[in-house]
Amino acid sequence: MIKSTIYILLLSILPFFSIAQYNYSTSNKKAIKAYEEALNSFNRMDYKLATENMLKAIKADSDFIEAHIVLAEIYIDQGDQKSAILSYKNVININPEFFPELYFPLAQLEMMESEFVSAKSHLEKYLSYNNIKPISRSVASKKLKSCEFAINAIKNPVPFNPENLGDSINTNDDEYWPSLTADEQILLITRLLPKREAPAGMILAKNSKNYQEDFYISVKNDGFWKNAINAGNSLNTEDNEGAQSLYVDGRLMYYTACNRSDGKGRCDIYVSKRTKDGWSEGINIGSPVNTDSWEGQPSISPDGKTLYFVSNREGGNGQEDIWYSNQKVDGSWTKPICLKDNINSVGKEQSPFIHHDNKTLYFASNGKTGMGGFDLYKVSKQKNGTWGKPVNLGYPINTVFDEIGLIVNAKGNKALFSSDRLSGKGKDIFQFELYKEIRPQSVSYLKGIVFDKGNNKRLDANFELIDLDSKEVIMQAESDENTGEFLVCIPSDNDYALNVSKEGYLFYSDNFSLKGTYEITNPFMKDIALSPIKIGEKLILRNVFYETDSYNLDDKSIVELTKLVEFLKKNSTVRIEISGHTDNVGTSDYNMELSKNRAVSVYNYLISEGIKSERLEHMGYGDTQSIESNETISGRASNRRTEIKIISN
């Protein structure tokens, strides 16, 4: 942005600085000769000679304004911003009104050097002129707001203490785009590798001719990352692969690949699956996500049903925007939708990351008020499904440089990002602790294996985590078809029902009462045995609740009872017994009556939902069939339950 602005300015002023068309601000022939020689060298991109001659011109006449201006342009071309700033300031010191347009590029250079107070002053001076083009006034006004933001941000820095992940992850090559599983046991990164050795004494330019990107993967062992290894030839090719997003359990990965024979545009989104033999060859996910435009930087939601990505396709708000698409039952994707104006700007949005809570989005933007360049933002989805106002993560997380590609762990307390802040190391992966205000909702997980209760065979099963208040399915997953392994994310501060189902088996239910719990220290580890549908098998309905000391069904029970209705309709030959059970608090007669009435309440609900009465029996057993000791609170809670039992099939 800064260089393009200055080049436009340079093109507008240089014609007037040729002796044939313009009367120079000096009559010193020695200065003019050196100046014109410098211009010729500058046009040939001989920056060394151009600088030497321009300094000779200035030495001959220190008030030669044109020489100071073009010297600044020479410095800019060489990336020497500090020297360019000094040259522009020399112009202002000689004659503040000579060329008012210079205040704008000077301010932009100062912003890039974090000289925000001076930049603010020069932008205000620039905006004080009446003959500014409307588009230039608009851009300068936006820059002025960024200066004001940056000045305040630097006065009020946020906590930020980045730590390098170490030599097992980082090398002298560039590492970036980290991606992490919910249990923080698998880390996948993109590494930029040279295709050939550099000739002696030379450094290879980092372009597609000399470098290419591959995926590297590391696993955690005893709390430490093992050396990252190549993710395999099926996934990595001679072309570039990068900007990846791992699914929560690490078994699926969406990523960006460019210029491929099966591509629809310059860059497309691909998906790969981790199998027992390694990662599969990437598959283009096709239309309507991929188009003849540029698509990349995917982020898959924790339930695997929504894909966020970046595209420059038509219909967006700016140059590059964040879009999302939902996965259909058949595995295809819906027509993508562009996120609203409060997220996407007229500039560029990059690196979306949807957190494991499925409602907090982190992204980068250069089109919003910030520190300059790309800043990182956080935005949260509201209860009505709309997105709130994005929050800038603050200084020094955001700086005058481009901050892109931040992810956050499931717990919500740490972020990973890439930076080149260590001299000589290239880009490395760092982590830092998030301060409270920018944390997402903390998420834990349930992890284990699904198997057949009778023969211990590992099973692939479907998982649903359901919000008991809203009755919405908030997470979905499947266990691995070969190993039976599963990982399901569980957000904090709510009550959830977990349903695990597979055709030919009784479903399994569990309950997570987490309302008021904002951080879960330990994950839930549990192996789940599914019972085949046969006579005598029982199922505890852990999400059937009653009002206190009553047999009236609590509204939260509807989630579980709906699953039971679906099971009975799908398995139409099954007959069940519904049984009520209590703890030993109270008299035996009272407990027996209460348990009978609770069983009847479930029986009546099933009848109301179309299940025929001849398929149902109901019994109350009081406290006669305890499954745990009644001497503890947790034991008594387990004994207060509703069960079903298969009595014929």
HUWO-V899841 format. One line per field, one symbol per residue. burial: I if it has 16 or more other ideal C-beta (glycine too) atoms within 10 Angstrom, else O. Layout:
burial=???
This chain:
burial=OIOOOIOOIIOOIIOOIOOOOOOIIIOIOOIIOIIIIIIOIIOOOOOOOIIOIIOIIIOIIOIIIIIIIIIIIIIIIOOIIOIIIOIIIIIIOOOOOOIOIIIIIIIIIIIIOIIIOIIIOIIOIIIOOOOIOOOIOOOIOIIIOIIOIIOOIIOOOIOIOIOOIOOOIIIOOIIIIIIIIIIIIIIIIIIIOOOOOOOOOOOOOOOOOOIIIIIIIIOOOOOOIOOIOOIIOOIIOOOIIIIIIIIIIIIIIIIIIIOIOOIIIOIIIIIIOIOOOOIIOIOIIOOOIIIOIIIIIIIIIIIIOIIIIIIIIOOIIIOIIIIIIOIOOOOOIOOIOIIOOOIIIOIIIIIIIIIIIIIIIIIIIIIIIIIIIIIIIIIIOOOOOOOOOIOIIIIOIIIIIOIIIIIIIIIIOIIIIIIOOOOOIIIIIIIIOIOOOIIIIIIIIIIIIIIIIOOOOIIOIIIIIIIIOOOOOIIIIIIIOOOIOIIIIIIIOIIIIIIIIIOOIIIIIIIIOIOOOOOIOOIOOOOIOIIOIOOOIOIIIIIIIIOOOOIOIOOIIIIIIIIIIOIIOOIOOIIIIIIIIIIIOOOOOOIIIIIIIIIIIIIOIIOOOOIOOOIIIIIIIIIOOIOOOOOOOOOIOIIIIIIIIIOOO
